[in-house]
Amino acid sequence: MRREWSGWIKTRQWSEFEKLAKVEPSQSLADTVAELELGFPDKPDRRALRKILFLLSQAGYEPREIEDSGGDEPQFVEPLDTAFMVSPDGAGDTVLTLGREERGRVSWLIAHLTFREGITRAIEDTTPIDEALTRLLRLRNMTPTSSISAEVPVEFACSRLARAVAVTKSLPPVMAYWRALLPKKFTTSHPSDELPRDPHPPDDLWKLTVGLKSISTWRLELGVLAPALEDFLKNRSEQASPENISDLHWWNGVLTSDREQLFTEEMVEDHRLRLLDLAYVMHLRGESQIGDVLTIADELRAKGSQSNYAILITSKTFLLLLDTLRRQSATERS
């Protein structure tokens, strides 16, 4: 039995067991829940536990026969080993949190990852086991925002970190301990590539992409669009009427050549990985728009700079850059 399970049992947090049955079913979990179902007399508890057993049976795990140990042997508690991932933010950083117990204390790593730069920032912390269990519950119950979080398999988190380490030019000092724990060989494939696609994707991909809340804060780096802004202000600014300024489709035509230069193969893979990370978190949370995100990711790979995603992100970033410049000019004049 895992250590955090004892806290759930004391407070009868069967919903946590149910989440685990959906995300990380195991024989140990099936055996533990079956024993609890026999030991709790209240009907609401037993109903909740039977539901968990049903979920586990659907995943292929049936409880083994409970043997009477006479109470002489101590119950083994597995060391805490957990991982969480937060989907990419506006800067494109995917955040991974790893927690690993050794000798009664839990070491935590929080690492920010990008496709091109690898690990951009990493911090670590060490807590006693009781504080670690409190943090674990907080991580599992994070309130969704535009970026969303899910508990991920530790093997995936380590592989994702190892992949990031391989492209990081200057590793943060805190990675010295964690790097030794990462696999020497890791897969470059992503679990989202194995998720089933929607056999009937929406016809209006533009409307789908614009309306997806989870990518609403995403932008390109402002610096990469600076040359395009300079050219626009010098040669084409008179074309921007008040109606055109807020029309993303109009900017699509204006920025076509800039997008073609920006969305290189590396840039496409960078943003595609962001979408795959988002889809994986949504999959683990059981959210409904996974197919939409995968459709957008597949179109980005297929069409590159001509994809709806590239058109939207480039136009939105250019408008943000233009607005920032105008506000700076207004401040300087006042």
C-alpha positions in Angstrom: 0.0 0.0 0.0 1.2 3.5 -0.8 1.8 5.8 2.1 -0.7 8.5 1.0 -3.4 5.8 0.9 -3.5 5.6 4.7 -4.4 9.3 4.9 -7.2 8.8 2.3 -8.5 5.8 4.3 -8.6 7.8 7.6 -10.6 10.6 6.0 -12.6 8.3 3.7 -11.5 10.1 0.6 -12.8 7.4 -1.8 -12.8 9.9 -4.7 -9.0 9.9 -4.6 -9.0 6.1 -5.0 -11.5 6.5 -7.8 -9.2 8.9 -9.6 -6.3 6.6 -9.2 -8.3 3.6 -10.5 -8.9 5.6 -13.7 -5.4 7.0 -14.1 -3.1 4.4 -12.6 -4.9 1.1 -11.9 -2.8 -1.6 -10.2 -3.1 -5.0 -8.5 -2.0 -3.4 -5.2 -4.9 -0.9 -5.5 -7.4 -3.7 -6.3 -6.3 -5.7 -3.3 -6.4 -2.7 -0.9 -9.8 -1.6 -2.0 -11.2 -5.1 -1.7 -10.0 -5.3 1.8 -11.5 -1.9 2.7 -14.8 -3.0 1.2 -14.9 -5.9 3.6 -13.9 -3.8 6.5 -16.2 -0.8 6.3 -19.8 -1.5 7.5 -21.5 1.7 6.2 -23.4 1.3 3.0 -22.2 4.6 1.4 -18.6 3.6 1.9 -19.2 0.1 0.5 -21.0 1.5 -2.5 -18.1 3.9 -3.3 -15.6 1.1 -2.9 -17.5 -1.3 -5.1 -17.6 1.3 -7.8 -13.8 1.5 -7.6 -13.5 -2.2 -7.8 -15.7 -2.2 -10.9 -13.4 0.4 -12.5 -10.4 -1.7 -11.7 -12.0 -4.8 -13.1 -12.6 -2.9 -16.3 -8.9 -2.2 -16.4 -8.1 -5.9 -15.9 -7.4 -6.0 -12.2 -9.3 -8.4 -9.9 -8.5 -8.5 -6.1 -6.6 -11.6 -5.0 -7.9 -13.7 -2.1 -7.2 -12.1 1.2 -5.0 -14.2 3.4 -5.0 -14.0 7.2 -1.5 -13.0 8.3 -2.5 -13.2 12.0 -1.5 -9.5 12.3 2.2 -10.5 13.0 3.7 -9.1 9.8 3.9 -5.3 9.3 2.2 -3.9 6.3 4.6 -2.7 3.6 4.2 1.0 2.6 5.7 1.9 -0.8 7.9 5.0 -0.9 6.2 8.1 -2.3 7.0 8.4 -6.0 4.7 10.8 -8.0 4.7 13.2 -10.9 2.4 16.0 -12.2 2.3 18.0 -15.4 0.8 21.4 -16.1 0.0 22.1 -19.7 1.9 24.9 -21.5 1.4 28.5 -20.5 1.6 31.6 -22.6 5.4 31.4 -22.8 5.2 27.8 -24.0 6.6 26.3 -20.8 5.3 22.9 -19.7 5.8 22.4 -16.0 6.7 19.0 -14.5 6.7 18.3 -10.8 8.4 15.1 -9.5 8.2 13.9 -5.9 10.5 11.1 -4.6 10.8 9.8 -1.1 14.0 8.7 0.5 14.6 7.9 4.2 11.3 9.5 5.3 11.7 12.8 3.5 10.4 13.7 0.0 12.5 15.6 -2.6 10.6 17.7 -5.0 11.6 19.0 -8.4 9.7 21.6 -10.4 11.1 22.0 -13.9 9.9 24.2 -16.8 10.4 22.6 -20.2 10.3 23.8 -23.8 11.0 22.0 -27.1 13.9 24.1 -28.3 15.6 25.1 -25.0 15.0 22.0 -22.9 14.9 22.9 -19.2 14.6 26.7 -18.9 14.1 26.8 -15.1 14.3 24.3 -12.2 13.8 24.5 -8.5 13.8 21.9 -5.8 12.5 21.5 -2.3 12.6 18.8 0.5 9.7 18.2 2.9 8.9 15.8 5.7 6.4 13.0 4.6 3.4 14.6 6.3 3.9 17.9 4.5 4.5 15.9 1.3 1.1 14.2 1.6 -0.6 17.6 2.1 1.2 18.9 -1.0 0.2 15.8 -2.9 -3.5 16.4 -2.1 -3.2 20.0 -3.1 -1.6 19.0 -6.5 -4.4 16.5 -7.1 -7.1 19.1 -6.5 -5.7 22.1 -8.3 -8.4 24.4 -9.7 -8.3 24.4 -13.5 -7.2 27.6 -15.2 -6.2 28.2 -18.9 -3.3 25.9 -18.0 -4.5 22.6 -16.5 -2.8 19.9 -14.4 -2.9 16.2 -14.1 -1.0 13.4 -12.4 1.1 11.6 -14.9 3.0 8.3 -14.8 6.4 8.7 -13.3 8.1 6.9 -16.2 6.6 9.4 -18.6 7.8 12.3 -16.5 11.3 11.0 -16.3 11.4 10.3 -20.0 10.1 13.8 -20.7 12.8 15.3 -18.4 15.5 13.2 -20.0 14.5 14.4 -23.4 14.7 18.0 -22.2 18.1 17.5 -20.6 19.5 16.3 -23.9 18.8 19.7 -25.6 19.6 21.9 -22.6 22.8 23.9 -23.1 23.2 25.0 -19.5 21.5 22.8 -16.9 20.3 24.5 -13.7 22.5 23.3 -10.8 19.6 21.6 -9.0 19.5 19.1 -11.9 22.7 17.4 -10.7 20.8 15.1 -8.3 17.8 14.5 -10.5 19.8 13.8 -13.7 21.3 10.7 -12.2 17.8 9.3 -11.7 16.7 9.8 -15.3 16.8 7.0 -17.9 19.9 7.0 -20.2 17.7 5.9 -23.1 14.3 7.5 -23.6 11.7 7.5 -26.2 11.1 10.6 -28.4 7.5 9.6 -29.2 4.7 11.2 -27.3 1.8 9.3 -25.7 -0.7 11.7 -27.4 0.4 10.3 -30.7 -1.2 7.0 -29.7 -4.5 8.5 -28.7 -7.4 7.8 -31.0 -8.3 10.6 -33.5 -11.8 11.9 -34.1 -13.1 10.1 -37.2 -15.3 13.1 -38.0 -13.3 16.3 -37.2 -15.1 19.6 -37.3 -15.4 21.3 -40.7 -14.7 24.8 -39.3 -11.2 24.4 -37.9 -10.7 28.1 -37.6 -13.7 28.5 -35.3 -12.5 25.5 -33.3 -9.0 26.9 -32.9 -10.1 30.4 -32.0 -12.6 29.0 -29.4 -10.2 26.7 -27.6 -9.8 28.2 -24.1 -6.7 26.2 -23.2 -4.6 27.9 -25.9 -6.1 31.4 -25.5 -3.0 32.8 -23.8 -0.5 31.2 -26.2 1.7 33.5 -28.2 4.9 33.5 -30.3 8.0 35.1 -28.7 7.6 38.8 -29.4 11.1 39.1 -30.6 10.7 36.8 -33.5 8.0 39.1 -35.0 10.0 42.4 -34.5 11.3 42.4 -38.1 7.8 41.9 -39.4 6.5 44.8 -37.3 9.4 47.0 -38.5 8.6 46.2 -42.1 4.8 46.8 -41.5 5.3 50.2 -39.9 7.7 51.3 -42.6 5.8 50.0 -45.7 2.3 49.0 -45.0 0.9 50.8 -42.0 -1.4 53.0 -44.1 -3.3 49.8 -45.1 -4.5 49.3 -41.5 -7.9 50.9 -41.2 -9.7 50.8 -37.9 -11.8 47.8 -39.2 -8.7 45.9 -40.4 -6.8 46.3 -37.1 -9.2 43.9 -35.3 -9.7 41.5 -38.2 -7.6 38.4 -37.7 -8.4 37.2 -41.3 -7.0 40.5 -42.7 -3.8 40.0 -40.7 -3.6 36.5 -42.2 -3.1 38.0 -45.7 -0.7 40.7 -44.4 1.5 38.3 -42.5 1.6 35.3 -44.9 5.2 35.7 -45.9 6.3 36.3 -42.3 4.5 33.1 -41.2 6.3 31.1 -43.9 9.6 32.3 -42.5 8.7 31.9 -38.9 7.1 28.5 -39.0 10.1 26.4 -39.8 10.1 22.7 -39.1 11.6 23.3 -35.7 8.9 25.9 -34.9 6.1 23.6 -36.0 7.5 20.8 -33.8 7.8 23.2 -30.9 4.2 24.2 -31.0 3.0 20.7 -31.9 4.6 19.4 -28.7 2.8 22.0 -26.7 -0.5 20.8 -28.2 0.4 17.1 -27.5 1.3 18.0 -23.9 -2.1 19.7 -23.5 -3.9 16.8 -25.1 -2.2 14.3 -22.8 -3.1 16.3 -19.6 -6.7 16.6 -20.9 -6.7 12.8 -21.6 -5.6 12.0 -18.0 -8.3 14.3 -16.6 -11.0 12.8 -18.8 -11.9 16.0 -20.5 -13.9 16.2 -23.7 -11.9 18.4 -26.1 -9.0 16.0 -26.5 -10.0 15.3 -30.1 -10.1 19.0 -30.9 -6.6 19.5 -29.7 -5.3 16.5 -31.6 -7.0 17.7 -34.7 -5.3 21.1 -34.4 -1.9 19.4 -33.7 -2.3 17.2 -36.8 -3.3 20.1 -39.0 -0.3 22.1 -37.8 2.1 19.2 -38.7 0.4 18.8 -42.1 0.1 22.4 -43.2 2.7 24.3 -41.1 2.5 28.0 -41.7 -0.8 27.6 -43.6 -2.5 25.9 -40.6 -5.3 27.6 -38.7 -3.1 27.4 -35.6 -0.2 29.2 -37.2 -2.5 31.9 -38.6 -4.2 32.5 -35.3 -1.0 32.5 -33.1 0.9 34.8 -35.5 -1.9 37.3 -35.9 -2.6 37.5 -32.2 1.1 37.9 -31.3 1.5 40.6 -34.0 -1.5 42.5 -32.6 -0.2 42.3 -29.1 3.2 43.6 -30.2 1.6 46.4 -32.2 -0.6 47.4 -29.2 2.4 47.3 -26.9 4.3 49.7 -29.2 1.4 52.1 -29.5 0.9 52.3 -25.7 4.7 52.9 -25.3 4.4 55.8 -27.8 1.4 57.2 -26.1 3.2 57.1 -22.7 6.3 58.9 -24.2 4.1 61.7 -25.7 2.2 62.3 -22.4 
